[in-house]
Amino acid sequence: MPKDHLNTVFKGALILSISSLVAKILSAVYRIPLQNMVGNTGFYVYQQIYPLYGIGMTFALNGFPNFISKLVAEQPDETSKSLIARRAFHILSGLSLVVFFGLQLGATWIAAHMGDVNLAPIISAVAWMFVFMPWLATGRGYYQGKFLMGPTAVSQLIEQVVRVAIIIMAAYFSVRLGWDNYRMGTWAMSSAPLAAICSSLIFTAFGLRYLLAPAPAPTHPLPSYRKLTKRFVIEGGTLCLVAAVVILLQLVDSFTVMRGLVHQGQLPEVAKALKGVYDRGQPLVQLGLVVATAFSATLLPALTDALAKRQPIEFKRQTQAMVHVSLALSMAATVGLVALMPQINRLLFGSLEGTTALQIYIISILFAALITTYTSVLQSLNEYTAMIIGIIAGLATKVLANYIFVVHYGINGASAVTVLSLAVMFAVMWLGSPEDLQQVLLESGYLIKLLALSAVMGIVVILSCHQITALVGPILANTRGMAGIITVIGVLIGVLVFVAGAVYARLFTIREWLVLPYGKRLIKAVAKGKEHHS
């Protein structure tokens, strides 16, 4: 690959990574004011239907665009690229219309199986988003296939900003005008198609020129619609499945948690509120995953470059750095959030309801980060079998066990099954990955050092929080303001303990330190300290 072209790829990957990071932060953060404004039951109404939106946007943003970009990149000339994009658009249009009409006609049936027929109008509202999915996915995939990431990045940011703004406005008017929760939910979910329309405008020129104008004569043979549809189902479907893992688990929750709580003996209104409390964990997990995967993602271009240049030793080093950084950050985020959860729950959501369920749910960050990292590496190696089997095994675990666990253990059971399902997924992927990739976690006693360091950090943070609570007294400690102060102090103590322990235990190599923020400064500071003492 020529150097200038490689630089273009790296810059494009950086632009897309930054926009994805901003979009993920927005997607996680807005749900905290939403819950505060509409309460547990209002949050339940929104979160019950959110997985349908999440799956649609995963298709339009990650899964199908990545597959279409591969199809476009395979073509030898500009005419073939435009024609393959046109065929992809036709196939996706057929798929999206099937989904759209399925959701519209089956809205009442789906809502009834979720345990709440009042959700039907909200399902109908979100269904309109799938009408715009082919336009978005094809436009993004076409430009990504030409290594132009700007249009995808801009459309992604527009979609999130418009959607979040409409959701917060819907919550605001709901409170001011006294709407019921289902009317609020319908307006909030209408944000999905409206945001899709706005982000689709980026691809207007592309669509008018390549998708709707008369097709040029082909210059090279193209795969038939039948073969292309088969590839969409197998290859594109696999990419969509990988990208939507966490959302699919949330979809299972939508069909089982509410119904399981009612079967347990809870009144429907109480069950809705409890489901809303359980759903508090989702934005926290999203934020934890942003922290855990953002910096390891910076190594992906180097990983791709090492593969392209056939440098197996460099590839192994980059893989080790990526796995080690992702695991350490996800472990630190998980242990820190579990230790601080009582304070975080009160600070963000105004109560201690569901703290135990949230502490269990937070462990999802650890396994979800590992799954994300390992799937990135396995995809670069074109190893799909372990991924597919792992995802199917994890989803099967969730589907088979969730309802039973909710009936017996409430929302604690739902949290436990989510963690178990992700653990099963990762275990299958890890066992099915090449031996070199398996050994990355076990080399140099890394895992033992990390577990010991995380345990020490967690204990120190918990003891510090207990000490502050004892000093200020129970009345002051139970206010949101003090919960915020304790949280900030706990985070600072946790970071200091973890970083100091990582340096002392030599947890990371120099390469791995350089990936982390301020890692270069830390290396220099440690080196100066050694010189001073010698």
N, C-alpha and C positions, 0 to 999 in steps of 0.2 A: 504494500500500500504506500503510495507516494507520501512524502512528509507533509506537504501542504494539505492533502486530502485527509490525512490522519489528524492534523490540527483542527480541521473543520469538524470532524467527527467528535473530537474531544470537547471543542467549544459547544457543539450542539448538545452533547450529553450533559455538560455543565449547566447550560441554559434550562434544559428540561428538568434536571435534578433540582435546581433552585425553584422553578415554578411549581414543581410537584411538592416540594417541601412547604412552600407558602400555602398551597392549596390544602395540604393535609393539616397544617396548623389551623387554618380557617375552619376546616371541616370538623375539627375536634373542639375548638374553643367556643364556637357559637352555641353549642348545646348546653353550656353551663348557664349563660343568661336565659336561654330558652326555658330550662327547667325551673330557674328561679322565678320567672314571670308566670308560667302556666301551672306550676306545681307538679306533683308526682303523677296524677291522673292525666293531665294534659301532656306530660312528657311521654307517658305510656302510649297515648293515642298516636303521637308522632312516630315514636320508635317502633311501633308494631308494623308500620308500613315502610319505614326507612330501608329495610333490606331490599325491597323491590326496586327502589331508586338506586341503591348501592350497586345492585347487580347490573342494572341498565347502564350506569355510568362506568362500571368496570369494563363492560363490553365496548362502550364508545370511546373510552379513554386509554385503556391498557391492552386488553386481550386482542380484539379484532384489529385495532390500528397496528399493533406489533406484527400480527400475521400479514396484514395487507402490505406493510412496509417491506416485509421479506419478499412477497410476490413482486412488488414494484422493483426492488433492487435486483431481482433475478432477470429482469427483461433487458435486452441488449440495446434498445433505442427508445427515444422519447415517445414515438407513436405506440409502441408496444406497452410502455409504462401506462400511458393514458387509457389504452384499451383494456388492460388487465384491471385497472382501477374502476372502469365503467362496469365490467362484469362483476367485480366484487360488490359494487353498489347495488346492482340488480339482485344478487343473491341475498345481501343483507336486507334489502327492502322487503323481499318476500318473507324472510325470517321475522323482521320487526312487525310486519302487518299481522302475522300469525300471533305473535305475543300480544300486540295491541288489542286485537279482537278477543283473544283469550281472556285478557284481564278485564276488558269492558263487559263481556257477556258473562264471565264467571266471577265478577266482583262480589256478588252476594254470597255465592257458594264459598269463595275463599275466605270472606269475612266470617261466615258461620263456622268454618273449620278453625279459624283463629279464636273462636269463642265469643265474638262480638260483631253482630250483623251491622251495627252502626258504623263500622269501618268501611263499608262498601263504597260510599261516595269518595272517600280518600283514595281508595284503590283505583277508581275510575279516573281521578285527577292525575295521579302519577303515571297512568298508562300512556297518556299523550306524549310523554318524554320519548317513548320507543319509536314514535313516528320520525323523530329527528336523529335517531341513533345512526342510521346508515350514512347520512350526509356527514355527520361529525366523524365517524370512524373512518370513512373512506378519505375524507380530506386530510385528517391527521396521518393516516397510514401512507398516503401518497407522498406528502412532504417529508415524512420520516424516512421513507424509502429512498428519497433523494438527499438524505442527510441534512435536511432543513428543519430544525426543531422549533424555530421561532413561532410559526403559526400554531403548532400544538400547544406551546407554552402560553401564548396569549389567550387562545380559546379556553384553555384550562382555568386560567386566572379569572377571565370574564365570567365563566360559568359559576365558579365558586362565589365570587363577589356578589353577583346578581342574586343568586339563590339565597345566600346568607342574609342579604339585605331584606329580601321579601319575607323570609321566615321571621326575622326579628320584628319587622313591621306588622306581620300577622299576629304575633304574640302581643305586641303593644296594643293594637286595636282590640284584640280579644279581651284584654284586661280593662281597657278604657270603656268599651261598648258593651261589656258583659256577654260576649259570645259564649256558647257552650264549647266544650273541648273538641267536639267533632267538627264544628264549623271552623274553629281555629286550625285543626289538623288538615282540613280540605284546602284552606287558603295557603297553609304552610307547604303542603305538598304540590300545590299548583306552581310553586317556585321552580320545580324541576323542569317542566316543559318550557316555562318562560325563560329560564336561564339557558336552556338548550337552544331556543330560538336566537337569543342574543349571541351566544358563542358560535352558532352556525353562520352568522353573518361574516365571520372571518374568511369563510370558505366560499363566499358568493361567487367571486370571479372564477375560482377553480371549478365550481359546480357548473356554472353557465358554459364554460369553455370545454370541459372534459366529460361531464356527466349528462348534460341536457342537449348540447349541440349535436348535429349529425355526426355519426362516427366516421373517422377516416378509414381508408382501406388498410388492412393489416400488412405489415412489412415482414413479419415472421409468424410462424404457426403459434397459436395460443391454445392453452388447455381448454377442453370442452367445458361447458357449464356443469356437466355431470361430474367430471373429474375435479373441477374446481370446488364444487359443493362438497364433495367427499373430503377434500383437503380442509375446507372450512370447518367441517364437523370434527375431524380428527385433530389436526394441528391447531386450528384457531380455537376449537373447543377446549383443548388442553391448556392453552395460554389463558383463556378466560377462567377456567377452573382454578388454575394456580393463583391468578390475581384476585379471585373472589372468595378465597378460603374462609377468612374471618366473617365475611358478610353472609356466607351460606350457613355458618353456625348460628348467626343471629336470626336468619330466616327460620331455622328449626325452632329457636326460642319463641318466635312469634306464633308458631302453631302449637306449642306445647306448654309454655310456662303459665300463661293465664288459665288455660283449661286444667292444668295439673293443680294449680292453687285452688280452683273452685272444687275440684274433686277431693282435695285434701280437707275441704270443709269451710274454706274462706268465702265470705260473701262476695259477689261479683265486684262491687265497688272497692272493697278492701283488696281483692286480687289485682285489680287494675293499678291501684296505688303501689302495691308491692312490686309489680312488674316495672313500674316507673322507677322505683328505688333501685331495682336490679340493673336497669338500663343506665344508671349513673356510671357504671363501670366502663361503658364503651368509649366515651371521650377520654377517660383516663388512660385506657389501653392504647388508644390512637396516639395520644401525646407521648406515651412511653415508647411506642414503636418509632415515632419520628426521631426521638433522641437516639434510640438504639441502632437505627439503620441509616440515618442521614450521613454519618461520617464514613461508615464502611462502604457506602455507595460511591464515594469518591475514588475508590480503588477499581471500580468496574472497567473504566477505559483501559487502565494498565493491564488488567486481566485479559481483556480482549486483544490488546496489542501483543501480549506474550503468546497467546494462542496463535495469532496471525503469523508471528515470526517463528513459530515452532520452537519455543524456548521452555521446555518442561520444568526446568529448575526454577526459573523466574515465575512461571505460572504457579508452581507450588508455594513459593514464598508469598506471592500476592494473595493466594487463596488462604494461606495460614493467617496473614495479617487481617484479611477481611473477616474471617471467622472469629479470630481472637478479639478483635475490636468490637464486633457486633455482640458477641457473647458477654464480654465484660460490661459493656454499656447497658445491655438488657438486664443482666444480673444486678448491677448497681441500681438501675431504675426500679426493678421489681422489689428488691429488698428495701430500698428507701421508701417507696410508696406504701408497702405493707406496714413498715414501722411507723409511718406518719399518717396512716389512713384515718384514724379518729379525728385528727386535727384537719386534714384535707377535706374530709366529708363535711365537717361543720363549717369550714371556711367557704367551700364552693357551693354546698347545697343546703346549709342552714340547719342540719340535724345530724344525729349519729345513726339514723335508721340504716340498717343493712350493712354496717361496717364490716362484719365478719364475711358476708357474701362478697363484698367488694375486695377485701383482702385476698380471698381465694381467687376471685376473677382476675386480679392483677397479675397473678402468676402466668397468665396467658401471654404476657409481654415476652417472657423468656423464650417460650417455645415458638411463638409467632415470629420473633426476630430470627431465630435459628432457621425456621422454615423458609423465610424470605431470603436469607443469605445462601442457604444450601440450594434452593431452587435457581437462584441466579447463576451459581457455579455449574449446576447440572445442566441448565439450559445452554450455557456457553459450550459445554461438552456434547450437546445433543443427546443427553441421557434423560429420556422422558419416562421410562417404565417405572422407576422407583417413585417418581413424583406422582404419577397417576394412581398407582396402587396405594401409596401413602395417603393421598387425599381421599380416595374412596373409603379406605379403612377408617380414617378419622371421622368422616361424615356418617358412616354407618354406625360408629360408636355413639355419636351424638343422637342420631335418629332413634336408635334402639334403647338407649339408657335414659335420655333426658326426662321424658314424661314420668317414668317410674321414680327417678331420683327427686323430681319436684314434688310428687305426691307424698313421698316419705320425708324429705328434708327441706322442702320449700325452696326459696331462692338460693340457699347455700348449696343445695343439690345441683341446681342448674349451673352455678359457677364451677362446681367440682367437675361436672361432665364436660364443660367447655375446655377446661385445663387438660382433662384426660384425653379428650379427642385430639387436641393439638399435640399432646405428648405422643400419642399413637402415630399421628402423621409424621412427626419428626423421626421417631424410632424406625419406622419403615423406610423413610428416605435415607437415613443414616446407614442402616444395614444394607440397603440396596445400592449405595454409592460406591465408587471405586475405593480400593483399600487405602490409597494415599489420602483421600478425602476423609475417610474414617479416622485415620491416625492424627489428623490435624488437632482434634480436641484432646488427644491423650499425650501429646509430645511434651517433654520437659516438665512433667508434673504440673502443667498449666491449670488443669481443672481443679486439682487439690488446692493449689495456691488461691485460686479464685474463690472457691467455696469457703475456705478458711477466712479470707479477707472480707468477704461479704457478710459472714456470720459476725465477725468482730464489728464491722460497720453498723449492722443492724442493732446489735446489743448496745453499742455506744449511743446511737440515736434514740433508742427507746428509753434508756436510762436518763439521758439528757432531757427528754420531754417530760418524764416523770418528775425530775428534779425541778424544772421550771414550773410545772403545775403545782407542786407542793409549795413553792416559794410564793406564788401569786394567789393561791387559794382557789377552791373549787368554783366559787361564784364567778370570779373574773376569768378563770380558765375556760369556762363554758361559753364565753362570748365569741362572736366571729372574729372580732379584731384581735383578741389574744390568740385565737387559733391560727390566724395569719402570721403573727409574730413568732409563735412556736414553730410553725411550718418553715418559715424562712431560716430561723436559727438551726433547726434540725437538718435542713438541706445543706447549709454551709458546713455544719459539723460532719455530715456524711461525706461530702465532697472532699474535705480536708483529710479525713481518716482514710478514705479509699485511695486518694492520690498518694498520700504518704506511705500507705501500706503497699501500693503497687510499685513504688520506687524501691522501697526496702526489700520487697520479695522478688524484685526483678521480674515482674509479671509480664511486661512487654519488651519486645526488642526495640532498637532505635527506630527501625522502619515503622513499627506499630505506633510508637509515641508520636511520630511525625504526622500521622493521619489525624490524631486528636487535636482539638483546638488548644492553642498555646503549648502544644507538645514540644515545639522547638525551643521555646523560652525555658521550659522546665528542664530540658536536657542541658541547656547552657548553665542554668542555675545550679543544678546538681554537680556539673563538672567544675564550676567555680568553687563550690563548697568543698569538694574533694581536694582541690589545689590548696585551698586556705588551710585545711586541716593537715596536709602533708608537710 
